[in-house]
């Protein structure tokens, strides 16, 4: 699989973040629930990052 350059990854993540912000700003839900749901992708991203980092350190 081809690796993406740093600038293209930054662009991809910024577009993804803007789309996520736009989706949540247009939802009409409870503000307390919205605060918890906003953090879900951040938590998933951290779990994936740490699992990927752990897998790479176990290979060495």
N, C-alpha and C positions, 0 to 999 in steps of 0.2 A: 504494500500500500504506500502511496506517495505521501510524503509529509508536506504539510502546508507551511508556507513561510509565516514569519511572525506577524507581518503586516496584514496578510490575508486572514489570519486567525483573529487578530484584533478587530478587523472589520466585521467578520462573521459574528463574533461575540457582541459587538456593539449593536449590530442590526437585530440580533436575537434579544438583547436587553431592551431595546426600544420597542420591539413588538410586544414583549412581555409587559412592559410598563403601559403601553397603549391598551392592551387587553384588560389589565386590572383597573385602569382609570375609567374605563367605560362600564365596568360592572357596577351594579347597584346592590351591594351586599353590606352586611353589618361591618362597621369599621374595625371592630375588634377581630372578627374573623378574617378580614382582609389583611390585617397586620400579620397574622399567623400564616396565611396562604402566600404572602409575598416572599417569605423566607424559605418556602419549600424547595424551589430550585437551587437556592444557595446551599441548603443542607445536602441535597442530592449531589450537587457538584463537589462539595467537600468530601463526601463519602467516596465518590468515584475517584477523586484525586488521591486520597490517602490509600485506597485499595490499589490503585495503579502504581503509586510510589512504593508501597510495600512489596508488590509483586516484582518490581524492578530491582529492589534491594535484595530480595531473596534469590534472584538469578545470579548475582555476583558472587 
